[in-house]
């Protein structure tokens, strides 16, 4: 029950971040992290996978806090290497030294699949049904945005068919 509630909360939070995305007006003001992105695009016509996952990789930075004061929060699609491992817990991960939480040097679990998202953040991977850990490569390290409360790192569950799994990189954002 707690896991389902957490999955719903995380999904809603990611959708909210994506909804605050880049506009044409933002494009000129994007930092180097977001430069070159054309903004979010409709991915429906790109999906060819019939079993596995697809989605958008996005990068959020700035002050995303509600309330008074300057708010410079922006979310832009980005190209990153996406890696899928067998379900991985903190016991199977080597944390990166001198980095904020959620960065890892490596996992001791099996790497199952790897791809790179395009300039609009779109990626897709064929995966059999199962439980996995999804990370992106950020500054040469593995990055995961959240855990499952039981030591699992960025868990995803793949069922029969295809599913949309968006991934938000948020370590430079204040929420």
N, C-alpha and C positions, 0 to 999 in steps of 0.2 A: 504494500500500500504506500509506504514512504517513498519507495523507488519510483512508482508511477507518478506521484505528486511531484517529485524532483524532476523527472523527465518532462512533465508538462510545464513546470516553472522555467526550466532551462530553454525549452523550445519557444515559449512565449518571450523570454528575454532576448533570445537570438532574433526572433522575428521583429521585435521592437527595435533592436539595433539596426537591422537591415532596412526597416521602414524609414529610419532617419538618414538614409543614405545620401549619396552625392547628388547634387543637381548641376545643371549646366553652369549656374552662377558660381558654384563651389569650385568648379574645375580649375579656374585660374588661381585660386587661393590654396589649392591642395599642397601639402608638404611633399617632399621628395618621396615619402613612403607611398603616397597615393598618386603621384604624377604618372601620366601616361594612361590612366584608366579611363575608359569611355563611360563609366557609370554602369549601373546595373542594367542588364539586358534580359529580355525574355529568353529563358533557356529551353522552353518546351520543344522547339524545333531542333535543338542540339542533342537531345537525349536519344541514344541508340542502345543503351544497356537494357537488357530484359530481365536480368537477375543480378541484383547488387544495389549500389548506391550512386547517387549523383547529387550535385548541389553547387553552392557558391562559397568560395573562401573570401572573407572580408576582413578588413583591418579597421579598427575603431581607435581613434585617438582624441585627446583633448578633454575639456571639462564637460562631462555629460550629466552633471548634477542639476537637478531642478532648483529653482529658486533664484534669488537676485544675484547679480554679478555677471561677468562675461561668460558666455557659453560658446565655446568653439569646438564642440563635439562634431566629428564627421566620421562617416563610415563609407569606405570605398572598397570595391572588389579588387583583389590582388592575385597575382600569379605566385604560387608557392608549390613546393614539392609536398605532396600528400602521401603519408605512409600509414598503412593499416597493419597492425600487429595482432597476434592472438591476444585475447583479453589479458591485460597487464595490470598488476597491482603495484603499489609502492615498493613491495618486497622484491619485485623484478625490475626495478628501475634504478639507475644511477643518476642522482640529481646533479645538476651543473653547479659548480662552486661560483660564488660571487654574482649570482643572477637572482632576479626576483623569482618567487615561487612559480611553479608550473613549467620550468625549463629542465630538460634532462639531457645528459650526455649520450646515454644509450639505454636500451632495454635488453634484458636477457631472454625475452620471449621471441618467438619466430616472427619475422617479417613476412606477411602474407601477400601484400600487394603494394604497389607504388605507382604514382602518376604525378603529373604536374598540371595545375590549373592554368587555364588560358588567361589572357590579359584582362578578361572580364570576370575572372574568378571561377569560371565554370570548370568542373571536373566530373568524371564518372569512372567507376570501377566495377568490373564484374567480380562478384563475391558469392560464394555459397552461403546458405543460411548458417548463422552462428553468431557468437559473441566476440566482439573485437574491441581494440583500442585504436582510436584515430588521432593522429598528430600531424602537424605541419613542421617543415624545417624552417626555422627562423634564426638568422645569424649563425648558421652552422649547428644549431642545437635543435632538439625535439621540443616542440611546444604543445601543451595541452591546456585548454581553458578551464576545465573543471574535472571533478571526480564524482564517484557515485555514493560517497559516504561510507563505503566498506573497503576503501583502499584502492578501488579500481580507478584507472586513469582514463579520462575522456572515453567512456564506454559507449559503444553503439551495438545495437542488435539488428542483424539482417534477417529478415523473414523471407518467405518465398515471394518472388517478384522483385520489383524495384521500389526504392524509397528515396525520398529527398532528405539529405542530411547536410545542412548548412553548417559552416564552421566559422566562428568569430574569433579573431585575434584581438585581444582586448587589454594587453598588459600596459599600453601607453594611454589608457583612458581612465578617468576618474568617474566612478558611478556613485 
